[in-house]
Amino acid sequence: MDDKILVPVDGSETSARTIAFILAHRERFPVPLTLLHVVPLDRLAYRMIPDFQVEMVRENAGKAGRHLAEDLAARLREGGLQVEVRLEFGSPREVIPSVANDGGYQLLVIGRRGTGEIRDVLFGSVTNHVLHKVRLPVLLI
């Protein structure tokens, strides 16, 4: 089995810090990285929009997500890293652990928002949820 690392990304400052960390420590990432962007479908569900327009919004959100992930991948490639992009639709809380557990990855590298431990415990976060659902080592940035 080939080693590979999963890195979930979105447009947040947390993702930017994760990418910067990987670039700063590129020698520690000699295997291919997969940047995973999950388009959150629940945010695309509008009650007053006809179905054909919801599909158009979904397609545009997918294009924007792919563009975001490809831009981040280009930065990593310029740094000499092997990178592929994966786009999924659904709840990031559910999709990230599913992809991580079923995709043959050896490591998950994920950023943590600076909201504080108490808030994460009370309200949850994608990172906190993922940490409890994955069955592989996690590097928390």
N, C-alpha and C positions, 0 to 999 in steps of 0.2 A: 504494500500500500504506500502510495506517495504521501509525504507529509504536506500539509497545507493548513493555512491559518485563515479564519473567518474574522472579518472586521466590519461590523454593522456601522453604517454612516447615515447621517441626515444633514440638514443644513445648519446645524447648531454650532455654537462655540465649542461645545464638548467634542464634537467630531473633528473640528479644526485642531484642537489640542491633541487628540488621538493621532491624527495624521502627522502633526509636527513631532510628536514623540517617536513615532515609527521612523520618520526621516532622520531624527537625531540619533537613533540607535539602529540604523539600517543593518549593521553587521550582525545584529541579533535576529534578523528576519531573513535567513537565507533561502527560505522556501516560498512557493507562490502564495500570495495573499488574494483572498476573494473579498472585494468590497460588496457588502450587501446593503441595498437600500430597499426599505419596505414602504410602499405607498399605503398609508392608512385608509382603508376603505370606509371605516365608520365616519371619517370626516368628510367623505364625499356623498353621504346619504342626505339628500335634501328632499323634503316632502313636497315642495311646490314646483319642482322641476320635472318635466316630462322625461320618461325613460331614455329617449334618444339623446337628450341633452346630458343626462347623467353619464351616459356612455362616453360622450364627447369630453366631459370634465375628467372622467377616469383616464381616457387616452392622453389628454394634455398633462394630467398629473404624472402619468407614467413617463412621458417624454421629459418632463421637468426633472423627475427623479433620476432618470438615466443620465441626463445631461450633468446633473450635480455629481453623481457617482463617477462619471467619466472624467470630469474635471479633477476630482480628487485622485483618481487613478493616474491621470497624466502627471500630476505632481510626484506621485510615488515612482512612476516609471522614469521620470527625469532624474530621480535619486538613485536609479540603478536597480530598482526592485521589480520582481515579476508580479503582475497584478491582472486579475480578471474582474469583471463587474457582473453582479447578479441582481436582477430586479424582481421583486415579489410584491404581491398585493395582499392586504389583510391587516390584522392587528400586529404591530411590531412585537408586542408582548408574547404573542403566540408563534408568530412566524420565525423569529430569530432562534428560539430554542429548537424548534422543529428542524430548521435548516442545519443548525449546529450539530444536533444529535444524529440526524440521518444523512448528513453530507460527507461523512468520512473525514471530518476536520480533527486536527490534533490539538488545536488551541483556539480560543475565542479571545479576541482583544476588543475590549469595549470601554468606552469612556463613562465617567460618572459625573452627572451634573452636580454643581456646587450648591444643592438645595439644603444640605444638612441631613444628618442621620435620623434625627427625630422626625422630620418631615417625610423622609423615605419610609420610615416604619409606619407612620400614621396614614399616609396617602398612597404609598407605593410609588414606584418608578419603573420605567421599562428595564433599566439596568438591574434593579433589585429583583424584579420578577424573573428576568433571564437568569440571574445568578442561582436562583432556586430551582430552575427547570433544566439546566444543561447538565450533561453527564460527561463533560470534558473539562480540562483545566481552563481557567479564565485568568487573563491578565487584565486587571482593572486599572484604568488610567484616570 
